[in-house]
Amino acid sequence: MIPKIEPHKIDVCFACGTLDTEGLVVCSGFGAFSDSICMRCISEGREPYMEVVSYIANAGRWPDDINEDYQEEVRRQLRLHNKTEEEFAADVEQYNIFFNQTF
């Protein structure tokens, strides 16, 4: 039997930042992450922005090292987060600089 999945109160949506709303803990399509996500973001398929940045930063250079399917999904995520590819590329670069210096 498949259990019924019902939304519950979450303190914050990790994808959009909405506070005190209904949602679920869901796993990410961008790595081994699970986060509390509001029902609106779940319906949109919105991922937490920094998890997308982290995943791509660890996979290689944007967009050259990223396969076309993931490029398409990243671009969809950027539209959901109102980010440009230039902003995203800069965030990926900053992520790499930080973690290469820190560890």
C-alpha positions in Angstrom: 0.0 0.0 0.0 1.3 3.5 -0.9 0.9 5.9 2.0 -1.0 9.1 1.5 1.3 12.1 1.4 -0.1 15.2 3.0 1.4 18.6 3.2 2.4 19.8 6.7 3.4 23.1 8.2 7.0 24.1 7.4 8.8 27.1 8.9 10.5 28.2 5.7 10.5 27.1 2.1 14.2 26.5 1.1 13.4 27.3 -2.5 11.6 30.6 -2.3 11.9 31.7 1.4 8.1 31.7 2.2 7.6 31.5 5.9 5.1 29.5 7.9 3.4 27.7 5.0 2.4 24.2 3.9 4.8 22.0 2.2 6.8 18.7 2.1 10.3 17.5 2.6 11.4 16.5 -0.9 14.6 15.3 -2.5 16.4 17.4 -5.0 17.1 16.6 -8.7 20.4 18.4 -8.2 22.2 16.1 -5.8 21.8 14.4 -2.4 19.7 17.1 -0.8 16.3 17.0 0.9 14.6 20.2 1.9 11.3 21.6 3.1 9.6 23.1 0.0 6.3 24.8 -0.1 3.5 23.4 -2.3 3.8 26.2 -4.9 7.5 25.5 -5.4 6.8 21.8 -5.5 4.2 22.4 -8.2 6.7 24.5 -10.2 9.6 22.1 -9.7 11.6 24.9 -8.1 14.9 23.9 -6.5 16.8 25.9 -3.9 19.0 28.2 -5.9 22.3 27.5 -4.0 21.8 23.8 -4.5 21.7 24.3 -8.2 24.8 26.5 -8.0 26.6 23.8 -5.9 25.7 21.0 -8.2 26.9 22.7 -11.3 30.0 24.0 -9.6 31.0 20.5 -8.6 30.2 19.1 -12.1 32.4 21.5 -14.1 32.3 24.8 -15.9 29.0 26.4 -16.9 27.8 25.7 -19.5 30.6 23.9 -21.4 30.9 20.8 -19.1 27.2 20.4 -18.5 25.1 18.2 -20.8 22.2 19.7 -22.7 19.4 18.2 -20.5 20.9 19.7 -17.4 21.6 23.0 -19.2 17.9 23.2 -20.1 16.8 22.4 -16.5 19.3 25.0 -15.0 17.9 27.6 -17.4 14.4 26.8 -16.2 15.5 27.1 -12.6 17.1 30.5 -13.4 13.8 31.8 -14.8 12.0 30.6 -11.6 14.6 32.4 -9.5 14.8 35.5 -11.7 18.5 35.0 -12.4 20.4 35.6 -15.5 23.0 33.2 -16.9 25.7 35.8 -16.2 24.6 36.0 -12.5 24.5 32.2 -12.3 28.0 31.8 -13.9 29.4 34.4 -11.4 27.7 32.5 -8.5 29.2 29.2 -9.7 32.7 30.9 -10.0 32.4 32.4 -6.5 31.3 29.0 -5.1 34.4 27.4 -6.6 36.7 30.1 -5.3 35.3 29.9 -1.8 35.5 26.1 -1.6 38.9 25.8 -3.3 40.4 28.2 -0.8 38.6 26.8 2.2 39.2 23.1 1.9 
